[in-house]
Amino acid sequence: MHPLLYECELWGYNIPVLAYTFFTSLAAVIVLALSFFIAVRRGLPAVKTLLCLLTMAAFFVLGARIYYLAANLPIYRTYPELLLKMAGFSLSGGLVAAPLAGLAVCRYLRLDLWRLADAIAPALGLGIAVARVGCFLNGCCFGNPTTVPWGIIFPPESGAAAAPAHPTQLYELIAALAGAALAFFLLRRRTAPGTAFAAFFLWFITARWAIFLFRAPEPHQELPPLFTPLFFAALTTAGTALLLLRLRAAASAGRKAKKTL
């Protein structure tokens, strides 16, 4: 693992460049830039699109931080000074908060929600994959001990056991890239608005739920045992319903178009 990428000297100070911070920041830039590019290419207004994307990014960070704090309350009760450090985020919280913020902003700005969501889907998959590179290099988010040949021994400072463990960071990286490819394929096929996003969301949430079965639990988590499976079950149900609704809307639009011919 390489949690420290390099150190640079600036005005006499050594500034560490951490792998987690670098790749997470790079992921944010990729998601915003690529989403904006695709959305504008698909005909959405630039200014409204940018405002919505920035709002969603802010709520993504806020949701990810709140979820992590709620799941790790014991350590923050013991060391409240850690609240001031911007470290510790959960992707699950961001995946809930950002779409809700996007829905509200799109309604307020009268922006096409589904076309924007489709533009975000492949960019989000690519961004998650890049962020997971940072997690892998940092040695966090590792899995349970395993005997599979691709198990990896993480360094002692990561908190992992001194035995090969599932590289769940890489599992999620692969799932995110597969989701991005699926969303891009559906965009190229010019499917009904919202289909690419719904398919990506359902695929990635389902894959992330499966990956969590192999992931080592956080040592300070205080969530009830049933919270995580119920949380993912709710998101998977929502993703399935959303995809079915978009497919049904597309089929209904197709029937109406045939009647007018």
Contacts in CASP RR format, 6 or more apart in sequence:
PFRMAT RR
TARGET T0000
AUTHOR 0000-0000-0000
METHOD contacts of the structure
MODEL  1
MHPLLYECELWGYNIPVLAYTFFTSLAAVIVLALSFFIAVRRGLPAVKTL
LCLLTMAAFFVLGARIYYLAANLPIYRTYPELLLKMAGFSLSGGLVAAPL
AGLAVCRYLRLDLWRLADAIAPALGLGIAVARVGCFLNGCCFGNPTTVPW
GIIFPPESGAAAAPAHPTQLYELIAALAGAALAFFLLRRRTAPGTAFAAF
FLWFITARWAIFLFRAPEPHQELPPLFTPLFFAALTTAGTALLLLRLRAA
ASAGRKAKKTL
1 136 0 8 1.000
1 137 0 8 1.000
1 138 0 8 1.000
1 139 0 8 1.000
1 154 0 8 1.000
1 155 0 8 1.000
1 158 0 8 1.000
2 19 0 8 1.000
2 137 0 8 1.000
3 18 0 8 1.000
3 19 0 8 1.000
3 20 0 8 1.000
3 137 0 8 1.000
3 138 0 8 1.000
3 139 0 8 1.000
4 16 0 8 1.000
4 17 0 8 1.000
4 18 0 8 1.000
4 19 0 8 1.000
5 17 0 8 1.000
5 18 0 8 1.000
5 19 0 8 1.000
5 22 0 8 1.000
5 137 0 8 1.000
6 17 0 8 1.000
7 14 0 8 1.000
7 15 0 8 1.000
7 16 0 8 1.000
7 17 0 8 1.000
8 14 0 8 1.000
8 15 0 8 1.000
8 17 0 8 1.000
9 15 0 8 1.000
18 138 0 8 1.000
19 133 0 8 1.000
19 134 0 8 1.000
19 137 0 8 1.000
19 138 0 8 1.000
20 134 0 8 1.000
20 135 0 8 1.000
20 137 0 8 1.000
20 138 0 8 1.000
20 140 0 8 1.000
22 134 0 8 1.000
23 130 0 8 1.000
23 131 0 8 1.000
23 133 0 8 1.000
23 134 0 8 1.000
23 135 0 8 1.000
23 137 0 8 1.000
24 89 0 8 1.000
24 131 0 8 1.000
24 134 0 8 1.000
26 130 0 8 1.000
27 127 0 8 1.000
27 128 0 8 1.000
27 130 0 8 1.000
27 131 0 8 1.000
28 57 0 8 1.000
28 127 0 8 1.000
30 123 0 8 1.000
30 126 0 8 1.000
30 127 0 8 1.000
30 130 0 8 1.000
31 57 0 8 1.000
31 120 0 8 1.000
31 123 0 8 1.000
31 124 0 8 1.000
31 126 0 8 1.000
31 127 0 8 1.000
32 53 0 8 1.000
32 54 0 8 1.000
32 57 0 8 1.000
32 123 0 8 1.000
33 123 0 8 1.000
34 122 0 8 1.000
34 123 0 8 1.000
34 126 0 8 1.000
35 53 0 8 1.000
35 116 0 8 1.000
35 119 0 8 1.000
35 120 0 8 1.000
35 123 0 8 1.000
35 124 0 8 1.000
36 46 0 8 1.000
36 49 0 8 1.000
36 50 0 8 1.000
36 53 0 8 1.000
38 118 0 8 1.000
38 119 0 8 1.000
38 122 0 8 1.000
38 123 0 8 1.000
38 187 0 8 1.000
39 49 0 8 1.000
39 53 0 8 1.000
39 115 0 8 1.000
39 116 0 8 1.000
39 119 0 8 1.000
39 120 0 8 1.000
40 46 0 8 1.000
40 49 0 8 1.000
42 115 0 8 1.000
42 118 0 8 1.000
42 119 0 8 1.000
43 115 0 8 1.000
44 111 0 8 1.000
44 112 0 8 1.000
44 115 0 8 1.000
44 116 0 8 1.000
44 119 0 8 1.000
45 111 0 8 1.000
48 109 0 8 1.000
48 111 0 8 1.000
49 111 0 8 1.000
49 116 0 8 1.000
51 105 0 8 1.000
51 109 0 8 1.000
52 102 0 8 1.000
52 105 0 8 1.000
52 106 0 8 1.000
52 109 0 8 1.000
52 111 0 8 1.000
52 116 0 8 1.000
53 120 0 8 1.000
55 101 0 8 1.000
55 102 0 8 1.000
55 105 0 8 1.000
56 98 0 8 1.000
56 99 0 8 1.000
56 101 0 8 1.000
56 102 0 8 1.000
56 105 0 8 1.000
56 120 0 8 1.000
57 98 0 8 1.000
58 101 0 8 1.000
59 94 0 8 1.000
59 97 0 8 1.000
59 98 0 8 1.000
59 100 0 8 1.000
59 101 0 8 1.000
59 102 0 8 1.000
60 94 0 8 1.000
60 95 0 8 1.000
60 97 0 8 1.000
60 98 0 8 1.000
60 101 0 8 1.000
61 89 0 8 1.000
61 94 0 8 1.000
62 94 0 8 1.000
62 97 0 8 1.000
63 93 0 8 1.000
63 94 0 8 1.000
63 96 0 8 1.000
63 97 0 8 1.000
63 98 0 8 1.000
64 89 0 8 1.000
64 90 0 8 1.000
64 91 0 8 1.000
64 92 0 8 1.000
64 93 0 8 1.000
64 94 0 8 1.000
64 97 0 8 1.000
65 86 0 8 1.000
65 88 0 8 1.000
65 89 0 8 1.000
66 93 0 8 1.000
66 97 0 8 1.000
67 90 0 8 1.000
67 92 0 8 1.000
67 93 0 8 1.000
67 94 0 8 1.000
67 96 0 8 1.000
68 88 0 8 1.000
68 89 0 8 1.000
68 90 0 8 1.000
69 76 0 8 1.000
69 83 0 8 1.000
70 223 0 8 1.000
71 90 0 8 1.000
71 218 0 8 1.000
71 221 0 8 1.000
71 222 0 8 1.000
71 223 0 8 1.000
72 88 0 8 1.000
72 218 0 8 1.000
72 220 0 8 1.000
72 221 0 8 1.000
72 222 0 8 1.000
73 222 0 8 1.000
74 220 0 8 1.000
74 222 0 8 1.000
75 82 0 8 1.000
75 220 0 8 1.000
76 82 0 8 1.000
76 83 0 8 1.000
91 128 0 8 1.000
91 131 0 8 1.000
91 208 0 8 1.000
92 208 0 8 1.000
92 231 0 8 1.000
95 201 0 8 1.000
95 205 0 8 1.000
95 235 0 8 1.000
96 235 0 8 1.000
99 117 0 8 1.000
102 113 0 8 1.000
102 116 0 8 1.000
103 113 0 8 1.000
105 111 0 8 1.000
106 112 0 8 1.000
106 113 0 8 1.000
106 116 0 8 1.000
107 113 0 8 1.000
112 193 0 8 1.000
114 193 0 8 1.000
114 194 0 8 1.000
114 197 0 8 1.000
114 246 0 8 1.000
115 193 0 8 1.000
115 194 0 8 1.000
117 194 0 8 1.000
117 196 0 8 1.000
117 197 0 8 1.000
118 183 0 8 1.000
118 186 0 8 1.000
118 187 0 8 1.000
118 193 0 8 1.000
118 194 0 8 1.000
118 195 0 8 1.000
118 196 0 8 1.000
118 197 0 8 1.000
120 197 0 8 1.000
121 179 0 8 1.000
121 180 0 8 1.000
121 183 0 8 1.000
121 187 0 8 1.000
121 196 0 8 1.000
121 197 0 8 1.000
121 199 0 8 1.000
121 200 0 8 1.000
121 201 0 8 1.000
122 179 0 8 1.000
122 180 0 8 1.000
122 181 0 8 1.000
122 183 0 8 1.000
122 184 0 8 1.000
122 187 0 8 1.000
122 196 0 8 1.000
122 200 0 8 1.000
123 180 0 8 1.000
124 180 0 8 1.000
124 200 0 8 1.000
125 176 0 8 1.000
125 177 0 8 1.000
125 179 0 8 1.000
125 180 0 8 1.000
125 183 0 8 1.000
125 200 0 8 1.000
125 204 0 8 1.000
126 176 0 8 1.000
126 177 0 8 1.000
126 180 0 8 1.000
127 176 0 8 1.000
128 172 0 8 1.000
128 173 0 8 1.000
128 176 0 8 1.000
128 204 0 8 1.000
129 173 0 8 1.000
129 176 0 8 1.000
129 177 0 8 1.000
129 180 0 8 1.000
132 141 0 8 1.000
132 169 0 8 1.000
132 170 0 8 1.000
132 172 0 8 1.000
132 173 0 8 1.000
132 176 0 8 1.000
133 169 0 8 1.000
133 173 0 8 1.000
134 169 0 8 1.000
135 141 0 8 1.000
135 169 0 8 1.000
136 167 0 8 1.000
136 169 0 8 1.000
136 170 0 8 1.000
136 173 0 8 1.000
138 158 0 8 1.000
139 154 0 8 1.000
139 155 0 8 1.000
139 158 0 8 1.000
139 160 0 8 1.000
139 169 0 8 1.000
140 158 0 8 1.000
140 169 0 8 1.000
141 168 0 8 1.000
141 169 0 8 1.000
141 172 0 8 1.000
141 215 0 8 1.000
142 152 0 8 1.000
142 154 0 8 1.000
142 158 0 8 1.000
142 160 0 8 1.000
142 165 0 8 1.000
142 166 0 8 1.000
142 167 0 8 1.000
142 168 0 8 1.000
142 169 0 8 1.000
142 215 0 8 1.000
142 216 0 8 1.000
143 160 0 8 1.000
143 165 0 8 1.000
143 166 0 8 1.000
143 167 0 8 1.000
143 168 0 8 1.000
143 214 0 8 1.000
143 215 0 8 1.000
143 216 0 8 1.000
144 165 0 8 1.000
144 166 0 8 1.000
144 214 0 8 1.000
144 215 0 8 1.000
144 216 0 8 1.000
145 161 0 8 1.000
145 163 0 8 1.000
145 164 0 8 1.000
145 165 0 8 1.000
146 164 0 8 1.000
146 165 0 8 1.000
146 166 0 8 1.000
146 214 0 8 1.000
147 164 0 8 1.000
148 164 0 8 1.000
148 166 0 8 1.000
150 167 0 8 1.000
151 164 0 8 1.000
151 165 0 8 1.000
151 166 0 8 1.000
151 167 0 8 1.000
152 164 0 8 1.000
152 165 0 8 1.000
152 167 0 8 1.000
153 160 0 8 1.000
153 162 0 8 1.000
153 163 0 8 1.000
153 164 0 8 1.000
153 165 0 8 1.000
154 160 0 8 1.000
154 165 0 8 1.000
156 162 0 8 1.000
159 219 0 8 1.000
160 216 0 8 1.000
165 216 0 8 1.000
166 214 0 8 1.000
166 215 0 8 1.000
168 211 0 8 1.000
168 214 0 8 1.000
168 215 0 8 1.000
171 211 0 8 1.000
171 214 0 8 1.000
172 207 0 8 1.000
172 208 0 8 1.000
172 211 0 8 1.000
175 203 0 8 1.000
175 204 0 8 1.000
175 207 0 8 1.000
175 208 0 8 1.000
175 211 0 8 1.000
176 204 0 8 1.000
178 203 0 8 1.000
178 207 0 8 1.000
179 200 0 8 1.000
179 203 0 8 1.000
179 204 0 8 1.000
180 200 0 8 1.000
182 196 0 8 1.000
182 199 0 8 1.000
182 200 0 8 1.000
182 203 0 8 1.000
183 196 0 8 1.000
183 197 0 8 1.000
183 199 0 8 1.000
183 200 0 8 1.000
184 196 0 8 1.000
186 195 0 8 1.000
186 196 0 8 1.000
186 199 0 8 1.000
187 196 0 8 1.000
191 250 0 8 1.000
192 246 0 8 1.000
192 247 0 8 1.000
192 249 0 8 1.000
192 250 0 8 1.000
192 253 0 8 1.000
193 246 0 8 1.000
194 246 0 8 1.000
195 243 0 8 1.000
195 246 0 8 1.000
195 247 0 8 1.000
195 250 0 8 1.000
198 239 0 8 1.000
198 242 0 8 1.000
198 243 0 8 1.000
198 245 0 8 1.000
198 246 0 8 1.000
199 243 0 8 1.000
201 239 0 8 1.000
201 242 0 8 1.000
201 243 0 8 1.000
202 236 0 8 1.000
202 239 0 8 1.000
202 240 0 8 1.000
202 242 0 8 1.000
202 243 0 8 1.000
205 232 0 8 1.000
205 235 0 8 1.000
205 236 0 8 1.000
205 239 0 8 1.000
206 236 0 8 1.000
208 232 0 8 1.000
209 229 0 8 1.000
209 232 0 8 1.000
209 233 0 8 1.000
209 236 0 8 1.000
212 228 0 8 1.000
212 232 0 8 1.000
END
